[in-house]
Amino acid sequence: MNRLLATFDGTPASCLGLAAGPKQDPRCVRRAFAGGINCFFFYGPSNASFIEELAGLVRRQREQIIVATGSGSRRVEGLRMALRKLTGLLGIEVIDVFFIEYVHPGDNSNALFGKNGVLNELRQWQESGRIRFVGATAHDRSLARRLAADPRVDVLMHRFNMAHRKAAREVFPTATKARTPIVAFTATRWGTLLEPQAGWSGRPPTASDCYRYCLAQPAVHMALTAPRSLAELEQNLTVLASPSMSKQECARWQRFGDLVYGAGKGAFETSWR
């Protein structure tokens, strides 16, 4: 299986993907496509305005768009119901990337990896042409390594940003060896990386800095962005034409990330550094 993410017409996936987000201006969908983004991700049917805009776009540009979504169900029938609903809402027959979402240590391993498990079900969909790529999302690094190495997984979505960097050592080498592309999410750490920090002289990073930092990792093929407004989107689109971040820039922003990580107030914020 060719694991290079690409559209139906063979265009490689853009290095930024537009993700649905809360309070997001739905006009971002069309503007993102016009600005060079060709991959669109949403977690499920609850993102109604995003899906409506995307459905209108794919009616005219299906060959040029990667539709990425998925389900958190661990039951085969639940996954099949999700696929039927999602394709119906979008008015399409094929989902480009279907993710089994939020794989975590509490999951039943056999239900995911076993003979009658989720990954085999998704691989059957792929072989029958109902999806093009099998994806998985995970925060836990040991599970992320297992997923990245599994030949049934074509793309791995994993948390990575300036403050949470251990994946670069513990996950990305496995993904690179297996040729499994990484989609980075929480690049701005829910916006906290954009805020001034005590002990830092100078400006905090912009959202574009955060995406460029993630994309400086060779294993990361795409970073997800979820702007709320057209103005935020316009700033983020500059990443598409920006040069790779230098090692010096990366080192500087890692020092900033250390300050943000140290200010973490909840277990969820710091459990998967």
SETIBA-815497 format. One record per residue (C-alpha): residue number from 1; residue in three letters; x, y, z. Coordinates in steps of 0.02 Angstrom, whole numbers, plus 50000, padded with zeros to 5 digits. Example, Ala and Ser with C-alpha at 12.3 -4.5 7.8 and 13.67 -1.06 7.14 Angstrom:
# SETIBA-815497
+-----+-----+-------+-------+-------+
!   k !   r !     u !     v !     w !
+-----+-----+-------+-------+-------+
!   1 ! ALA ! 50615 ! 49775 ! 50390 !
!   2 ! SER ! 50684 ! 49947 ! 50357 !
+-----+-----+-------+-------+-------+
This chain:
# SETIBA-815497
+-----+-----+-------+-------+-------+
!   k !   r !     u !     v !     w !
+-----+-----+-------+-------+-------+
!   1 ! MET ! 50000 ! 50000 ! 50000 !
!   2 ! ASN ! 50066 ! 50172 ! 49952 !
!   3 ! ARG ! 50060 ! 50274 ! 50113 !
!   4 ! LEU ! 50087 ! 50441 ! 50029 !
!   5 ! LEU ! 49931 ! 50542 ! 50070 !
!   6 ! ALA ! 49863 ! 50613 ! 49909 !
!   7 ! THR ! 49700 ! 50666 ! 49829 !
!   8 ! PHE ! 49608 ! 50561 ! 49701 !
!   9 ! ASP ! 49698 ! 50655 ! 49562 !
!  10 ! GLY ! 49868 ! 50617 ! 49639 !
!  11 ! THR ! 49908 ! 50785 ! 49717 !
!  12 ! PRO ! 50004 ! 50761 ! 49881 !
!  13 ! ALA ! 49917 ! 50816 ! 50040 !
!  14 ! SER ! 49950 ! 50995 ! 50091 !
!  15 ! CYS ! 50063 ! 51018 ! 50242 !
!  16 ! LEU ! 49919 ! 51102 ! 50333 !
!  17 ! GLY ! 49751 ! 51019 ! 50354 !
!  18 ! LEU ! 49595 ! 51114 ! 50405 !
!  19 ! ALA ! 49511 ! 51040 ! 50558 !
!  20 ! ALA ! 49337 ! 51083 ! 50618 !
!  21 ! GLY ! 49339 ! 51180 ! 50780 !
!  22 ! PRO ! 49217 ! 51257 ! 50902 !
!  23 ! LYS ! 49149 ! 51428 ! 50851 !
!  24 ! GLN ! 49237 ! 51415 ! 50684 !
!  25 ! ASP ! 49177 ! 51526 ! 50543 !
!  26 ! PRO ! 49111 ! 51401 ! 50414 !
!  27 ! ARG ! 49179 ! 51510 ! 50274 !
!  28 ! CYS ! 49351 ! 51446 ! 50324 !
!  29 ! VAL ! 49317 ! 51286 ! 50226 !
!  30 ! ARG ! 49306 ! 51369 ! 50056 !
!  31 ! ARG ! 49441 ! 51496 ! 50093 !
!  32 ! ALA ! 49560 ! 51359 ! 50151 !
!  33 ! PHE ! 49537 ! 51264 ! 49989 !
!  34 ! ALA ! 49561 ! 51421 ! 49885 !
!  35 ! GLY ! 49718 ! 51459 ! 49985 !
!  36 ! GLY ! 49800 ! 51290 ! 49953 !
!  37 ! ILE ! 49736 ! 51171 ! 50087 !
!  38 ! ASN ! 49669 ! 51009 ! 50015 !
!  39 ! CYS ! 49640 ! 50903 ! 50172 !
!  40 ! PHE ! 49489 ! 50930 ! 50285 !
!  41 ! PHE ! 49464 ! 50841 ! 50451 !
!  42 ! PHE ! 49318 ! 50832 ! 50571 !
!  43 ! TYR ! 49285 ! 50714 ! 50716 !
!  44 ! GLY ! 49105 ! 50668 ! 50680 !
!  45 ! PRO ! 48928 ! 50719 ! 50632 !
!  46 ! SER ! 48917 ! 50853 ! 50768 !
!  47 ! ASN ! 49020 ! 50974 ! 50660 !
!  48 ! ALA ! 48865 ! 51019 ! 50559 !
!  49 ! SER ! 48915 ! 51185 ! 50481 !
!  50 ! PHE ! 49089 ! 51120 ! 50434 !
!  51 ! ILE ! 49013 ! 50965 ! 50354 !
!  52 ! GLU ! 48884 ! 51068 ! 50259 !
!  53 ! GLU ! 49018 ! 51180 ! 50186 !
!  54 ! LEU ! 49132 ! 51033 ! 50146 !
!  55 ! ALA ! 48989 ! 50939 ! 50063 !
!  56 ! GLY ! 48960 ! 51086 ! 49948 !
!  57 ! LEU ! 49145 ! 51094 ! 49907 !
!  58 ! VAL ! 49166 ! 50910 ! 49868 !
!  59 ! ARG ! 49017 ! 50911 ! 49751 !
!  60 ! ARG ! 49122 ! 51016 ! 49633 !
!  61 ! GLN ! 49302 ! 50973 ! 49680 !
!  62 ! ARG ! 49299 ! 50792 ! 49739 !
!  63 ! GLU ! 49456 ! 50740 ! 49645 !
!  64 ! GLN ! 49557 ! 50878 ! 49728 !
!  65 ! ILE ! 49504 ! 50853 ! 49910 !
!  66 ! ILE ! 49555 ! 50734 ! 50049 !
!  67 ! VAL ! 49409 ! 50704 ! 50167 !
!  68 ! ALA ! 49468 ! 50642 ! 50337 !
!  69 ! THR ! 49356 ! 50591 ! 50480 !
!  70 ! GLY ! 49322 ! 50439 ! 50588 !
!  71 ! SER ! 49240 ! 50364 ! 50740 !
!  72 ! GLY ! 49280 ! 50324 ! 50920 !
!  73 ! SER ! 49176 ! 50165 ! 50915 !
!  74 ! ARG ! 49264 ! 50003 ! 50957 !
!  75 ! ARG ! 49122 ! 49896 ! 50887 !
!  76 ! VAL ! 49118 ! 49844 ! 50706 !
!  77 ! GLU ! 48933 ! 49883 ! 50689 !
!  78 ! GLY ! 48960 ! 50053 ! 50768 !
!  79 ! LEU ! 49096 ! 50091 ! 50642 !
!  80 ! ARG ! 48986 ! 50036 ! 50497 !
!  81 ! MET ! 48846 ! 50149 ! 50558 !
!  82 ! ALA ! 48968 ! 50294 ! 50571 !
!  83 ! LEU ! 49032 ! 50265 ! 50394 !
!  84 ! ARG ! 48855 ! 50261 ! 50324 !
!  85 ! LYS ! 48807 ! 50420 ! 50414 !
!  86 ! LEU ! 48964 ! 50517 ! 50369 !
!  87 ! THR ! 48960 ! 50473 ! 50184 !
!  88 ! GLY ! 48775 ! 50516 ! 50181 !
!  89 ! LEU ! 48801 ! 50686 ! 50261 !
!  90 ! LEU ! 48940 ! 50727 ! 50138 !
!  91 ! GLY ! 48852 ! 50654 ! 49986 !
!  92 ! ILE ! 49004 ! 50549 ! 49939 !
!  93 ! GLU ! 49037 ! 50363 ! 49921 !
!  94 ! VAL ! 49218 ! 50357 ! 49982 !
!  95 ! ILE ! 49303 ! 50431 ! 50136 !
!  96 ! ASP ! 49486 ! 50466 ! 50099 !
!  97 ! VAL ! 49553 ! 50441 ! 50276 !
!  98 ! PHE ! 49449 ! 50353 ! 50409 !
!  99 ! PHE ! 49524 ! 50363 ! 50583 !
! 100 ! ILE ! 49492 ! 50250 ! 50730 !
! 101 ! GLU ! 49494 ! 50392 ! 50855 !
! 102 ! TYR ! 49578 ! 50412 ! 51024 !
! 103 ! VAL ! 49655 ! 50240 ! 51043 !
! 104 ! HIS ! 49706 ! 50232 ! 51227 !
! 105 ! PRO ! 49779 ! 50109 ! 51353 !
! 106 ! GLY ! 49608 ! 50066 ! 51423 !
! 107 ! ASP ! 49549 ! 49994 ! 51257 !
! 108 ! ASN ! 49530 ! 49807 ! 51234 !
! 109 ! SER ! 49683 ! 49764 ! 51132 !
! 110 ! ASN ! 49599 ! 49619 ! 51043 !
! 111 ! ALA ! 49453 ! 49729 ! 50992 !
! 112 ! LEU ! 49576 ! 49842 ! 50904 !
! 113 ! PHE ! 49715 ! 49731 ! 50841 !
! 114 ! GLY ! 49637 ! 49558 ! 50839 !
! 115 ! LYS ! 49571 ! 49450 ! 50697 !
! 116 ! ASN ! 49395 ! 49520 ! 50710 !
! 117 ! GLY ! 49450 ! 49689 ! 50772 !
! 118 ! VAL ! 49435 ! 49867 ! 50713 !
! 119 ! LEU ! 49593 ! 49876 ! 50608 !
! 120 ! ASN ! 49548 ! 49722 ! 50508 !
! 121 ! GLU ! 49375 ! 49793 ! 50479 !
! 122 ! LEU ! 49446 ! 49956 ! 50413 !
! 123 ! ARG ! 49568 ! 49863 ! 50304 !
! 124 ! GLN ! 49422 ! 49769 ! 50226 !
! 125 ! TRP ! 49337 ! 49934 ! 50190 !
! 126 ! GLN ! 49496 ! 49993 ! 50107 !
! 127 ! GLU ! 49508 ! 49837 ! 49999 !
! 128 ! SER ! 49327 ! 49858 ! 49945 !
! 129 ! GLY ! 49352 ! 50041 ! 49901 !
! 130 ! ARG ! 49245 ! 50120 ! 50038 !
! 131 ! ILE ! 49395 ! 50213 ! 50112 !
! 132 ! ARG ! 49566 ! 50253 ! 50039 !
! 133 ! PHE ! 49675 ! 50259 ! 50195 !
! 134 ! VAL ! 49662 ! 50181 ! 50368 !
! 135 ! GLY ! 49704 ! 50302 ! 50507 !
! 136 ! ALA ! 49720 ! 50301 ! 50696 !
! 137 ! THR ! 49735 ! 50438 ! 50827 !
! 138 ! ALA ! 49822 ! 50417 ! 50994 !
! 139 ! HIS ! 49900 ! 50519 ! 51134 !
! 140 ! ASP ! 49989 ! 50374 ! 51221 !
! 141 ! ARG ! 50162 ! 50352 ! 51148 !
! 142 ! SER ! 50181 ! 50165 ! 51171 !
! 143 ! LEU ! 50016 ! 50137 ! 51080 !
! 144 ! ALA ! 50067 ! 50264 ! 50949 !
! 145 ! ARG ! 50225 ! 50163 ! 50914 !
! 146 ! ARG ! 50123 ! 50004 ! 50896 !
! 147 ! LEU ! 50000 ! 50088 ! 50779 !
! 148 ! ALA ! 50137 ! 50168 ! 50674 !
! 149 ! ALA ! 50221 ! 50000 ! 50651 !
! 150 ! ASP ! 50060 ! 49906 ! 50609 !
! 151 ! PRO ! 50051 ! 49877 ! 50420 !
! 152 ! ARG ! 49862 ! 49902 ! 50426 !
! 153 ! VAL ! 49883 ! 50084 ! 50482 !
! 154 ! ASP ! 49921 ! 50205 ! 50340 !
! 155 ! VAL ! 49924 ! 50367 ! 50439 !
! 156 ! LEU ! 49943 ! 50409 ! 50623 !
! 157 ! MET ! 49874 ! 50566 ! 50705 !
! 158 ! HIS ! 49975 ! 50606 ! 50861 !
! 159 ! ARG ! 49994 ! 50750 ! 50983 !
! 160 ! PHE ! 50151 ! 50854 ! 50958 !
! 161 ! ASN ! 50199 ! 51034 ! 50992 !
! 162 ! MET ! 50336 ! 51143 ! 51064 !
! 163 ! ALA ! 50291 ! 51095 ! 51242 !
! 164 ! HIS ! 50251 ! 50911 ! 51213 !
! 165 ! ARG ! 50399 ! 50838 ! 51120 !
! 166 ! LYS ! 50438 ! 50662 ! 51179 !
! 167 ! ALA ! 50353 ! 50590 ! 51026 !
! 168 ! ALA ! 50502 ! 50650 ! 50925 !
! 169 ! ARG ! 50610 ! 50522 ! 51015 !
! 170 ! GLU ! 50484 ! 50387 ! 51059 !
! 171 ! VAL ! 50363 ! 50381 ! 50912 !
! 172 ! PHE ! 50430 ! 50468 ! 50758 !
! 173 ! PRO ! 50579 ! 50351 ! 50726 !
! 174 ! THR ! 50459 ! 50203 ! 50720 !
! 175 ! ALA ! 50343 ! 50297 ! 50603 !
! 176 ! THR ! 50487 ! 50344 ! 50490 !
! 177 ! LYS ! 50549 ! 50165 ! 50481 !
! 178 ! ALA ! 50374 ! 50103 ! 50440 !
! 179 ! ARG ! 50345 ! 50248 ! 50319 !
! 180 ! THR ! 50188 ! 50295 ! 50414 !
! 181 ! PRO ! 50152 ! 50482 ! 50394 !
! 182 ! ILE ! 50115 ! 50579 ! 50553 !
! 183 ! VAL ! 49977 ! 50709 ! 50564 !
! 184 ! ALA ! 50016 ! 50823 ! 50711 !
! 185 ! PHE ! 49875 ! 50895 ! 50814 !
! 186 ! THR ! 49867 ! 51017 ! 50961 !
! 187 ! ALA ! 50008 ! 51115 ! 50878 !
! 188 ! THR ! 49964 ! 51272 ! 50976 !
! 189 ! ARG ! 49923 ! 51173 ! 51135 !
! 190 ! TRP ! 49744 ! 51239 ! 51138 !
! 191 ! GLY ! 49810 ! 51415 ! 51112 !
! 192 ! THR ! 49921 ! 51419 ! 51266 !
! 193 ! LEU ! 50079 ! 51424 ! 51161 !
! 194 ! LEU ! 50020 ! 51591 ! 51091 !
! 195 ! GLU ! 50015 ! 51676 ! 51261 !
! 196 ! PRO ! 50157 ! 51775 ! 51343 !
! 197 ! GLN ! 50253 ! 51679 ! 51476 !
! 198 ! ALA ! 50342 ! 51738 ! 51632 !
! 199 ! GLY ! 50529 ! 51723 ! 51608 !
! 200 ! TRP ! 50523 ! 51746 ! 51419 !
! 201 ! SER ! 50592 ! 51904 ! 51341 !
! 202 ! GLY ! 50518 ! 51935 ! 51171 !
! 203 ! ARG ! 50359 ! 51892 ! 51084 !
! 204 ! PRO ! 50274 ! 51723 ! 51103 !
! 205 ! PRO ! 50259 ! 51614 ! 50949 !
! 206 ! THR ! 50123 ! 51642 ! 50821 !
! 207 ! ALA ! 50011 ! 51500 ! 50765 !
! 208 ! SER ! 50116 ! 51493 ! 50606 !
! 209 ! ASP ! 50272 ! 51469 ! 50711 !
! 210 ! CYS ! 50187 ! 51324 ! 50800 !
! 211 ! TYR ! 50141 ! 51237 ! 50637 !
! 212 ! ARG ! 50312 ! 51266 ! 50562 !
! 213 ! TYR ! 50392 ! 51193 ! 50718 !
! 214 ! CYS ! 50291 ! 51033 ! 50700 !
! 215 ! LEU ! 50326 ! 51021 ! 50514 !
! 216 ! ALA ! 50513 ! 51035 ! 50545 !
! 217 ! GLN ! 50504 ! 50855 ! 50603 !
! 218 ! PRO ! 50532 ! 50743 ! 50450 !
! 219 ! ALA ! 50405 ! 50617 ! 50513 !
! 220 ! VAL ! 50267 ! 50748 ! 50518 !
! 221 ! HIS ! 50184 ! 50762 ! 50349 !
! 222 ! MET ! 50041 ! 50875 ! 50404 !
! 223 ! ALA ! 49989 ! 50988 ! 50547 !
! 224 ! LEU ! 49806 ! 51019 ! 50583 !
! 225 ! THR ! 49745 ! 51197 ! 50603 !
! 226 ! ALA ! 49575 ! 51247 ! 50672 !
! 227 ! PRO ! 49560 ! 51436 ! 50655 !
! 228 ! ARG ! 49403 ! 51518 ! 50721 !
! 229 ! SER ! 49401 ! 51663 ! 50598 !
! 230 ! LEU ! 49449 ! 51704 ! 50420 !
! 231 ! ALA ! 49582 ! 51822 ! 50488 !
! 232 ! GLU ! 49664 ! 51682 ! 50588 !
! 233 ! LEU ! 49655 ! 51568 ! 50437 !
! 234 ! GLU ! 49741 ! 51697 ! 50326 !
! 235 ! GLN ! 49886 ! 51706 ! 50448 !
! 236 ! ASN ! 49900 ! 51517 ! 50456 !
! 237 ! LEU ! 49898 ! 51499 ! 50267 !
! 238 ! THR ! 50067 ! 51584 ! 50260 !
! 239 ! VAL ! 50140 ! 51418 ! 50320 !
! 240 ! LEU ! 50107 ! 51342 ! 50149 !
! 241 ! ALA ! 50237 ! 51456 ! 50069 !
! 242 ! SER ! 50357 ! 51471 ! 50217 !
! 243 ! PRO ! 50530 ! 51392 ! 50221 !
! 244 ! SER ! 50570 ! 51251 ! 50341 !
! 245 ! MET ! 50608 ! 51308 ! 50517 !
! 246 ! SER ! 50794 ! 51311 ! 50555 !
! 247 ! LYS ! 50873 ! 51212 ! 50696 !
! 248 ! GLN ! 50910 ! 51375 ! 50785 !
! 249 ! GLU ! 50728 ! 51429 ! 50776 !
! 250 ! CYS ! 50670 ! 51259 ! 50836 !
! 251 ! ALA ! 50788 ! 51265 ! 50984 !
! 252 ! ARG ! 50725 ! 51438 ! 51031 !
! 253 ! TRP ! 50543 ! 51386 ! 51028 !
! 254 ! GLN ! 50581 ! 51229 ! 51125 !
! 255 ! ARG ! 50644 ! 51339 ! 51266 !
! 256 ! PHE ! 50479 ! 51432 ! 51259 !
! 257 ! GLY ! 50386 ! 51266 ! 51259 !
! 258 ! ASP ! 50476 ! 51215 ! 51417 !
! 259 ! LEU ! 50404 ! 51368 ! 51506 !
! 260 ! VAL ! 50229 ! 51328 ! 51447 !
! 261 ! TYR ! 50243 ! 51146 ! 51497 !
! 262 ! GLY ! 50304 ! 51195 ! 51669 !
! 263 ! ALA ! 50146 ! 51300 ! 51692 !
! 264 ! GLY ! 50032 ! 51153 ! 51655 !
! 265 ! LYS ! 49892 ! 51144 ! 51782 !
! 266 ! GLY ! 49805 ! 50981 ! 51740 !
! 267 ! ALA ! 49853 ! 50799 ! 51716 !
! 268 ! PHE ! 49784 ! 50799 ! 51539 !
! 269 ! GLU ! 49900 ! 50942 ! 51494 !
! 270 ! THR ! 50058 ! 50857 ! 51553 !
! 271 ! SER ! 50028 ! 50669 ! 51545 !
! 272 ! TRP ! 50088 ! 50649 ! 51365 !
! 273 ! ARG ! 50229 ! 50774 ! 51354 !
+-----+-----+-------+-------+-------+
